[in-house]
Each structure stands twice: as structure tokens, then as C-alpha cells.
Amino acid sequence: MFGYAGDMARLAEMTLPASLRERLAQGHPWVYRDHVPPHERLPSGAWVIVRCGAWRGYALWDAEGPIALRIFSTRRLPDTAWLCERLTAAWNLRAPLRAAGITAYRWVFGEGDGLPGIIVDRYHDVAVIQAYSAGTLTLVDDVATMILNVDPTVRRVVLRTGAGLRSAAHEGDEEDGAARLRPLRGEPPPREMVVVEHGMRFAVALHTAQKTGLFLDQRENRRFIEGLAAGRTVLNCFAYTGGFSLYALRGGARQVVSVDIGKGLAAATARNLALNRLDDGRHRFETANCFELLEQYAAAGQRFDLVILDPPSFARRKESRYAAQRAYARLNALGMQCVHPGGLLATASCTTQVGPDAFREALAAAGVLADRRLRIIHEAGQPLDHPVPAHFPEGRYLKFVVGRVEEAV
């Protein structure tokens, strides 16, 4: 739990290598295990005073995992009043979303909002918490209490468990696993909720959905696709419950094909189409492996005016980054081969292990494989509810690129 002034005398102290001082002074919130004193024995969730030269901070200890310390503050030992301040600041930052009538958004984005290892997603009147380490799991009860203090309109607070413990900044790297919801405040959420973003309605099944229910970080990119779709034929790969497809249809797409191999996703997409009165014969769902279907389309000469590629993470560890770049190159080459010359490719990467420059390199390599060239006309990252501190570049995981596919010359 969060500390109080009386704990100060009992806090453990650690001195870190001087080589970390500049990074810590800039505000980086992580200290890896190979930088802490060896053989340290503390329980996960213990607060620690950390020193590095003249710099001092207050950190939460984890007994296992690569990140040993998460820095929460340099001013004072975090307590519930401090937590309330952080939640309120994050709440205020999302005010434009609420003003726009958006009822599903990320209220707390871990390190991006000064609460390392904790995320909170808001779905209408439900707050869904995820803790990404054993240490931050000890803070969840206080977070649930303060959520209700900051926003009394929240009726239910639940903890999503069993999805694997990983940094909250690694959104795309998150293990989906057999996640479960544990009620912390109020009753469990209903089996289905309907949320709204930019006037689009989505049915969300929090108990069974990937992530916490909807890929919130692609909200603005979905709306961008809407503005490109008029009169086009669209192929949406890794469609999940049809987010990009719905926006393309509302934007006037002539025909949309959604592809995903996941069980039940065709029915979930059909539900969303019906909610928005978009089930008018312009849409088809293919339950298939996206790589295999793209290969079939490319071999058969099947072409679209706009191809959307929003795959899951291809790299959850640093060691996998080169394999991930090769996978992105192969996937995007197939995508380019399925685009009419002069058409558009919209492609995304959601792993921290492949940065923006490396992703563009993968797209250039894809052009070589496909004998095409991609002229980038738009790039985006995360929306305002997924902020990235300047001192924490690891928080920038999402890359979204739209380009014109042209014949090689």
C-alpha cells in the first residue's frame, strides 16, 4: 500500500551507480536489477529510498523480474494524498475526451502518468485496473479507493488479473492470456457494455475481451481511416471486432473485408455493425490467418484501394526485435502486393522493441520484397490518453503509418 510519514524511519535505502545519475535526474522511472546492490532481500511492494550522488527518490521494490525499482517520486514518500493528486492530474488531462462524448479511454497510463506499472481503463461507469508487477499489485486497493474519490460517477472498479506481469508502457507487448476480472468496488460489470467513441458505438465484453476490452490506443487512427475511405475497397487485417472496418464503412467505403482468425470475432463484428446500423451488405468477415489470406489474394491478383494491417506484437523481448522486423517486412510486402497501384497501405506496430525508425526501415524492406515503393503521407503514435514523457522514450510503443503504394521505377 502507499506509505505514510511514520514509515520514513523504517525505509530501506539503496545507493545506485553514479552512471545512472543523469538518467534518474531526467526522470526515468526504471532501475534494472543488474544496477541494484546484489543479494538485496526485500519483499515486493516495499518502499525504498534510492540515492545516486546528490539525487534522491522514492521507489517501489520488486523481488523478481528485470525491473527491480520503479521510481514514483523525488519529492516525498508517496501516500494516498499523493496518489489522489496523480489520479486527478490524469483525470484532468482526459477532459477533452469526455467533452467529446467518448466513454472508453485510458485514465492512467502507467509511467506516462507518473504511476509506474499501473494502468486504469475507463469503460462508461467501470474502471478496470491492471498492475504489471508484484510490487504494484500491492497498491491496487488504494488505487481503487482513490478512483472513487476522484470520480464518484464510477460505479464499479475491477482488477484484471492473469494477463501476465509486464510494464504498463509495453502496451503492445502485453500477454493476453487467460485474464479474469476481480471486483474491488461495487458489483461485477455486466457481460456486455456499449461504449462510444467519436459517435461510434462498440459492444465490449470485459470478461472475455483482449486487453481490457477495446484497443483504445487506435481510437484516433480509426477516425483518420474514416476520412480516407470514401469510395474505396478496403481490406482490414487483424480486424479484431471490426474497429477500423466500422469507421471505413461510416466514411463511405464501397466494400470492406475484415480478416481475423480469432474465435467469435465475426459475431462480435456483426454486433458492432448492427449497433451502428452499418450492416448494409458492404461488409464481409473472413475468419482466416491473415498471412495466409494475403498470400492467396496476392497470388490471385486480388487488389484493394486501401489495406489496413494492425497485427499483434511480433516481439515481446529485446532479443526478438530483429525477427520482428523481418516479420513486419514480410507482412507489409504482402499488404503492398494487395494494393492497387496508387492505393493506400495503413500499417501499425505495437511493440516497444521496434522503434519508429526501425519500423520505417521494415517498410522500406517490404517495398523491396514486393517490388513496390511506399510514399509515407501520414504518421501517428498514441492519443492523449497514452502520454509519453520526454524522459521515458520506452513509453512510445505505437507506430501508425499511412502511405501511397507505387510501382517501383
Secondary structure as GFF3:
##gff-version 3
##sequence-region A 1 409
A	DSSP	three_ten_helix	5	10	.	.	.	ID=ss1
A	DSSP	beta_strand	12	15	.	.	.	ID=ss2
A	DSSP	three_ten_helix	18	20	.	.	.	ID=ss3
A	DSSP	alpha_helix	21	26	.	.	.	ID=ss4
A	DSSP	beta_strand	30	32	.	.	.	ID=ss5
A	DSSP	three_ten_helix	33	35	.	.	.	ID=ss6
A	DSSP	beta_strand	47	52	.	.	.	ID=ss7
A	DSSP	beta_strand	55	61	.	.	.	ID=ss8
A	DSSP	beta_strand	67	73	.	.	.	ID=ss9
A	DSSP	alpha_helix	80	93	.	.	.	ID=ss10
A	DSSP	alpha_helix	95	99	.	.	.	ID=ss11
A	DSSP	beta_strand	104	109	.	.	.	ID=ss12
A	DSSP	three_ten_helix	110	113	.	.	.	ID=ss13
A	DSSP	beta_strand	118	123	.	.	.	ID=ss14
A	DSSP	beta_strand	126	131	.	.	.	ID=ss15
A	DSSP	alpha_helix	134	137	.	.	.	ID=ss16
A	DSSP	alpha_helix	140	150	.	.	.	ID=ss17
A	DSSP	beta_strand	156	161	.	.	.	ID=ss18
A	DSSP	three_ten_helix	171	173	.	.	.	ID=ss19
A	DSSP	beta_strand	180	185	.	.	.	ID=ss20
A	DSSP	beta_strand	193	197	.	.	.	ID=ss21
A	DSSP	beta_strand	200	204	.	.	.	ID=ss22
A	DSSP	three_ten_helix	216	218	.	.	.	ID=ss23
A	DSSP	alpha_helix	219	226	.	.	.	ID=ss24
A	DSSP	beta_strand	233	237	.	.	.	ID=ss25
A	DSSP	alpha_helix	243	250	.	.	.	ID=ss26
A	DSSP	beta_strand	255	260	.	.	.	ID=ss27
A	DSSP	alpha_helix	265	275	.	.	.	ID=ss28
A	DSSP	beta_strand	283	287	.	.	.	ID=ss29
A	DSSP	alpha_helix	290	300	.	.	.	ID=ss30
A	DSSP	beta_strand	304	309	.	.	.	ID=ss31
A	DSSP	three_ten_helix	318	320	.	.	.	ID=ss32
A	DSSP	alpha_helix	321	337	.	.	.	ID=ss33
A	DSSP	beta_strand	339	349	.	.	.	ID=ss34
A	DSSP	alpha_helix	356	370	.	.	.	ID=ss35
A	DSSP	beta_strand	372	380	.	.	.	ID=ss36
A	DSSP	three_ten_helix	393	395	.	.	.	ID=ss37
A	DSSP	beta_strand	399	407	.	.	.	ID=ss38
###
